[in-house]
Amino acid sequence: MPLDIFVPFWGDPALLRETVASVLAQHNGDWHLTVVDDAYPDETVADWFAGIADPRVSYLRKPENEGITANYRTCVALATEDLVVLLGCDDVLLPSFVDVVLNAHAEFPEAAVIQPGVRVIDEHGMVAEPLADRIKRRLLRPRARSPRVLSGEPLAISLMRGNWLYWPSLTFRREVLRGTEFRVGMPLIQDLAIVMDIVTAGGTLLLEPTVCFHYRRHGASASSAALLDGTRFRGERAYFALAAAQCASLGWRRAARAARLHLSSRLYALTLIPRALRGRPSRAGVLMRHAFARGVA
């Protein structure tokens, strides 16, 4: 059963080539790669793909830029295999990724989402562990020395306390992903929103701790650029209010409270205040308002 790997592309062509090379280097060749170019203004990208003879690799270019959420929808609509990955255009698969994911699915076919083990790299490809990722790995992510199935309110509480997922590394069952709409107007928290929608609909998540994915974290990302101007945190407040209502409607009172509190999001804003004071002091107030905004019930 081939793994359907999609790359919604808008970014650095050099990093995209590294991403594609990591797919081509998989020990298990049971995959198909589709790169959907969101009209990135660089004609050399199409030329480079034209030189790839591997029939498992497809390249599509949109006539105009539609944005990341629309590109996610395009990728999902194109999927034909049972398992789908929406890989970041600057991330790197370790050679064992396809094996790990397919083996995990074979053992736990009911899992709607698979979260494999992830290692963080910087913009230069060097292994790194920024504070946010240390907190994710050591404090927020549930412990798992072997594959562990998570579901229901306990999983919702865990995710509302702090988003420990790595979106581009997730593998989804295609029918679940197609049955779950990407939320409009929430591009920077789309990952958490869609997984929570799956969880509240009864879907399960498999945490497979085997490290097989390199997630690239660097200052050029959309989420990083939106930190200090408050865009990201405004979007997070809107989403957590929605998630709290969603959980409350199911009678998940503890999960609803965790959503209203969104503690790790508040703490993260506090850690950014020194950075704001060094660069744009006026933005420190935005971060303070997010950190101390009312929201606990």
Secondary structure, 3 states (H helix, E strand, C coil): CCEEEEEEECCCHHHHHHHHHHHHCCCCCCEEEEEEECCCCCCHHHHHHHCCCCCCEEEEECCCCCCHHHHHHHHHHHCCCCEEEECCCCCEECCCHHHHHHHHHHHCCCCCEEEEEEEEECCCCCECCCHHHHHHHHHHCCCCCCCEEECHHHHHHHHHHCCCCCHHHCEEEHHHHHCCCCCCCCHHHHHHHHHHHHHHCCCCEEEEEEEEEEEECCCCCHHHHCCCCCHHHHHHHHHHHHHHHHHHHCCCHHHHHHHHHCHHHHHHHHHHHHHHHHHCHHHHHHHHHHHHCCCCC
